[in-house]
Amino acid sequence: MPIIATIFTATFIGIIILGAVRINRQHTLLDQFPYESCSLSLDYAKDSLTYEKLIHFIFFSYIVLLFYFHLINIRDSFAWTLPTIVASFFYMLFFSYSSIFAKVYIGTPKNFNTTLIIPVYNEDSHIFRSCLDSISAQTLLPKLIHVIEDGSKMENCVADIVSAWKIQNPHIPIQYTYVPNNGKRNAQAIAIVPTIKTTDVYITVDSDTVLDFEAIHNGLIPFNDEYVMSVAGLLQNYNNHNFLTNLLGLGFISSFTNGRACFSRWNSVSVSCGGLAFYRKKVLELHLDDYLNQKVFGQKANYGDDRMLTQFASLHGHTVYQESAVGYTLMPENVFHLTRQRIRWWKSFWWGGLWVIQHQNIKRRIWWLVLSQFISTFLFFVIIPFVFLIYPLISFEFPWAAFAYLIALSYIRTIRVLFLKKQKLTRQQRFFQWLIFSPFVSLFNIYLCSMLQYYSLFRLKDVLGWSTRDDIEVQT
């Protein structure tokens, strides 16, 4: 086992180095000759995909060996864990390989009338101005921008910023509305109701998100397919100046390149993050009342907005992910803010998933994918405490094979970030971030994606408010 593992590890490192040199050279040529390099761009795409598949093959071979070694060393008294371990392994296999084959939509979008909605609540003025500036720099401008201030403190209001930006960009229609705090859904409705007759596609952008210059253009391309009802953009971390933001940035991006890409392979994305998402008018036209008046445990739901819009869209067609539509958003910079944010996300995961199982057609792929998420959650709830806590206490042995498997799994879950064409970091910076932080992502996810997931299950009845901040949390 050690000899084989060493061979695979050495082979993997060699492929990483050789492949990175070739892909980086192609990237440099594309940057130097952006308009004369159509064939080069195709070669780059083919090389990237081939390289990515090869990396996955080597990594999976290594993980299979660890997996096999772990299975043959399971004691008879622990044999009951075997089905759970096998199920977890194949679930991971399905996710990782599906994500590689997710469709990237190319071409030119039709002439859609678009309304871009930005709800604002106690936002940092600098990041909000950057958000507006990134919209004015788009290769395809929205037909209308509507900024809705949802009861921010007066010292945090962005009215002056909008006015100054409007003077500098008179060719872009923009409206600003201040309303008493009533939740993000109602804030969005302020922009939706008067434009429902004239809008083809609604774009939701968070006030702390800075868009790549082609984000809107690329995000609209999938709507050329009449069956596409919603499109999820790719969000990356805007801030990466400390350990936590680097850690979160890598894990957050992989939730798109691994999770949403997998679901998109089956046209069944279950949540398009509100930082950058696109919805066909039909979704809002048919479900606005349901969206505004949804109740969870008898209380009006004020969050989980992005999940519900996506799930409403899934009732009528495809919900997909477009990796070339990119936005950069602020990550929490302290654990307390992060914990509140993730509890809110996990609560909407629980009741949002139950909504899909209750309302979606059982013949649709999204029904089965959401059910698989619930099943895997309970599988991991059983296996993680047993492998890393109960087993060592009973056997007086550290589970080295399981630990190595967890680390290797973390690398393979995050490896697709190396192949993203649009990144805030250089390719070298991204590589070292991946190399250093990937193991910590899996370890930290025991807290973020296991402990908080089950804690949120017992907090489901708390469904009011934004649940993240009462004042500016992250400043730039």
N, C-alpha and C positions, 0 to 999 in steps of 0.2 A: 504493500500500500504506500509507504513513504517514497519508494523509488518511482512508482507510477505517478504519484502526486507531483513529485519533483519534475518529471518529464513534462507533464501537462502544464505546470506552472511556468517552466522555462519556455515552452512553445508559445504559451499565451503571451508572455512578456515580449518575445520576439515579434509576434504578429502585431502587437500593439505598436511597437516602435516602427516597424517597417510600414505598416498601414498608415500610421499617423504622419510619417514623412511624405508618403505619396498623396494622401488626401489634403495635407496642408499645402503641398505644392500646387494641386489643382485649385485650392481656394485662392492662393496668391494670384494665379493666372486669371481666374474669374474676376478678381478685384481689379486687375490691371486692364483687362479687356472686357468690360461688362456687356458691351453691345455686339462685339464681334465673336462671341464665344458660345454660340448655340450648341454646336457639336461638342465643345469642351464641357458645357454644362451637362449634357446628356451623359458624357463619359464620367463626369464627377458623380452624378446620381447613381450610375451603375456601379462604379467603384465603391461608393459609400455603402450601397445595399449589400454588395458582395462581401465587403469587409465586415459589415455588421453581422451578417449571417455566419461568417466564419468565426467571429468572436463568440457569438452565442453557441456555436457548436462546440468549441473548445471548452467554454465555461460549463455548458451542460454536461459534457463528458466528465469533467472534473467533479461536478455536483453529483452525477450518477454514481461515481465511485465512492464518494463520501456517503451518499445515501445507502448504497449497498453495504459498505463497511459498517455503518450504523445498524442496519437491519440484522446482519448476521451476528452482531454482538449484543443484541437485546436478550436479556435473560428471560427464562421461561415465565417468571413471575410478572414480567412487564410486557408479555406478548400481546396483551389486550390493546396496547397502544399502536400495534402494527397497522390496522385499518385506517386510523386517524393520520398516521405518518404518511402512508401511501396516498390517501386522498389529498392531503395538503400538498404533497409533491406534485401530483398531476394537476392540481388547481393552479399552482405556480407555473407549471409547464404551459398550460393553456393560455394564461395571461401573457406570458413573455412572448410566445410565438405568434399569437394573434396580433400583438402590438406591432410586430415587424411588418405585417402585411396590411396594415391600415391604409386606406386610400388617401392620397394627397390630391386634391382637386386643382387642376391647372386650367388656364385659359383666360378669357375676359368675361367679366360679369355682364349680364344684361343691364339695361338702363333702369335700375330700381330706384324708386323714390324712398329715401331713407330718413328716419328720424332717430337721432342719437340722444339718449337720455342719460344724464349724469345726476343722480341723487347725491346730495352733500350733507354731511352731518359732522360738525366740529372737525373740519379737515385742516391740515397744515397748508398754509397759503402758498408756500413754494412748490410743493408737489402738485397742488391744484393748478397753479399757473403752468407748470410743465405739462400737465395733462391737456390743458387747452392748446398750448403751443404745439403739442404733438398732433393734435387734430387738424390744426391749420396747415401742417406740413404733409398731410396725406396726399397720396397720388390720386385718390378718389375721395372727394369731399362729400360729407353728408348734406342732404337738402336742408336739414334743420337740426340745430342743437338746442336742447332744452335743459337748463340747469335748475334743479329744484332744491332749495335749501330747506331741509326738514327740521326746522326749529333749533338750529345751532345757536350757541351763545352769541350775543351781539358782537363780542370782541373777536369771534371766529368767523363771522359772516364773510362771504366771498363776493358780495355785490360789487364792491369797488374793483375787484380783480376782473370780473366779467365786463364791467363798463370799459375799463382800460383796454382789455383785449378786443372788445367790439370796435373801438375806435381804430385800432391797428389792423383789424381784419373786417372792413366794412362789406366785403364781398361774401361773407359767410353769415347766413341768418342765425341768430342766437337769441334765445329768450331766457330770462331769469325770473324765478318765482320764489318768494319766501312764504312758507306755510308753517303753522304751529306743528310741533312734533307729533306725527301720527304714524310713523313707521315707513319703511322703505317702499312697501307695496303701494301705499296710498300716494307717496311722493311720485312714483313712476306713473300712476294713473293720471296725475295732473297733466303729464305730457301726452299720454296715450289718447285720452277721451277726445280732445279737439282735433286730433290728426288721424284718427282711425280711417277716415274716408280717403285720405290723400297719401297714405304711407303704404309701401309694399313690404318693407323690412324694417323692423325696429332693432336698434343696436343699443345694448346696455353697456355702459362703461363706469367703473367705480372712480370716485374722485381722487384716489391715490394711484391711478394707473396711467402710465405713460405709454403711448402706442408706437410701435414700429411704423415707419412711414408707409408701408404697404398693408397695414393691418386691415383696413376697411375693404380695400380692393380684394385682397385674398379671402377675407371672410365672407364676401358676397358670392364668390365663384360657385360654391356648392348649390346655391339657390337656382342655378341654371337647370338643375334637376328638379322637376316639379314635385317629386316625392320628398324632398328635403324640407323639413319644417323648422329645424333649429341647427345652429352651428356653434360649437364651442371653440374659442380661440385658445392659444397656448399662452399661459401666464408664467413669467419668470420673475425672479427676485430683482427688485430695483436696488435695494440696499444689501451690501454683502461685506460690511466692514468689521464684523466681529464673529466669534465662533458660532453663536446661535443663528445668525442670519445666513451664514454659509451653510450650516447644517440644514436649516429649513429650506433654503433655496434649492439645494440638491434634492431633498425629499419631495418638496412641493412640485418641482418640475417633473420628477419621475412619476408623480400621480397623473400627469397628463400623458407623458410619452409611454407609460406602461399601462395605466388604468384606462384612461379615456381612449387612448389609441386602440386598446383591445376591444372595448365596447363599440367603438366606431367601425371596427372591422366588420361588425355585425349590424351596423346602422342603428345602434341601440344605446347611445350615450345617455346615462341617467341623470346627469347634472352638468350643465354648462355654467361654469363659474361666472358670477355677475361682473367680474372685472373686465371681461370682454366676451360678449355673447351676442348672437344674432337670432332673431325670431321672425318667421313669416307672419304677416298681418293676420292671417286666418286664426292663428293660435290665440291672439289677444281678442280678436273679434268674437270668438266663440266662448272664451273662458274668462273674460275680464271679471265678471261678477263672481264667479267661483274663486278666482284668484284673490279678490279683495275681501271676500267673506268666508274664506276657509276657516274652519274651526278644528282645533285639536284639543281633545278632552274638554269640550265645551267652551274653550277660550279662542278668541280670534287670533290667528297666527300672524305674527308680524315679521317673522324671518323665514328662512328656507325658501325665499322668493325664487332664486335661480334654479333650485331643484324642481319646484313646482311648475315653473314655466316650461322647463325641459320635459317634464313628465306629461304636461298637457299636450305639448308638441308631439310626444311619442304616440298619442292616441290617434294621430292623423297621418303619420308618415315616418320618415327617417330622421333620426337625431344623430348628427355626426360631429367629428372633431377635425379641424383644419389646422395642421401644425404650422403652416406658413403665415397664419394670422396671429401675430405676436404682440403681447403687451407686457410691460414691466411694472410690477406692483410692489408696494412696501410690505416687508415681512415684519412681524412683531419682534421687538428688540429686547423684551424681557419675558421671563417664563410666566408671569402672572397674566399679562395680556394674551400671550399665546394660549394659556390654559382656558381662559374665558372664550376665546375665539373657537378653539377646537371643541369645547363642550357644546357650543351653539351648533357647530357643523354636525357633530355626532347626533345631537337630538333630532335634527332634520333628516339625518340618515335613517334613523329608526322609524319615525312616523312617515317619512316620505317613501321609504321602501315598502312599508305596510300599505300605503295608498296604492302603489303600483300593483301589488299582489291582489288587492281588493278590486281595483277598477280596470286594470289592463287585461286584454285578451290573453288567455293562457297559451294561445298558439303563437304569440309574439315572442321574439327572442329576448326582448328586454325583461319580460316576466321571469324567464328562467335565469337570466344573468343576475337580476336583483335577488332572486331566491338563493342563488349560489353564493352571493355575498353574505347573506344571513347564515347559511350553513357553514361557510368557511370561518366566519366570526366565532361561532360556537366551537368549531373544531380547534381553532387556535386557543380559545379560552381553556380548553381541556389540556392541550398538549404543551403549551409554553410553561405554565406553572409546574407541570409534572416533570418535564425534561430538565428545567433549570433550577427547580427548588426541591421538589419531593424526591426525585431520583438521587441527587447528590446526598441528601440527608439519609436516605435508606441505604445506599450502597457505599457511601464514603468515597465516591469517585466523582471527579469533575467530568461532565459530559463533553469531552474535547471534540468528538466527532460531530455532535449536534452544534457546538459552538462554531466549528469550522464551516459547517453547512450553512448556518445563519449568516456568517460573514460573506461566504461565497454568494449566497442568495442575494445579499444586499448589493454586491457589485453588479450582478446580472440585472437586478431590478433598475439600477440607475445608469446602466451603461449607455442607454440610448441618448443621454444628454451629450455624449461626445460627438454625435452625428448631427446635431442641430445646426442648420446653416445660419440662422439668425440668433445671435447671442450677445449679451452685454459684455461678457468676458471674452478674452482671446481664447483660441483653442488650447494654447498651452496652459493658461490659467484654469480653464475648465477641466483639463486633464488632471492637473495636480489637485484640484478641488475634489474631483471624483475619486482619485487614488487615496487621498487622505481622509475624506469625510464619509465615504460610503459605509465603512463598518459602523460608524457612530449613528448613521441613519437608522439601521435596523435596531440597534440597542435603544435609541431614543424612542423609536416607534413602539417599543414595549409599553412606554408611558403614554405616548400620544394616541396610539391606535389600538391599545388593549385596555389599559387601566381607565383612560378617559372615556373610552367607548362604553364601558360597562357602568361607569359612574353616571354618564349622561342618560343611560337607560332608566336610572332611578330619579332623574330630574326632568322627565319628559313633560310633566304637567306645567313646567315653567316655560311658557311659549310667548311671552310678551316682550316688547322692546327690542332694541338693536343688540343688547346683551354683550357688547364689546367695549364701548367707551362712553364716558360721560364728558370727556374733554379730549383734546388732541393727545393721542398716544404716541405716535411716531412723527418726529420732526426731521426735516431735511436741511 
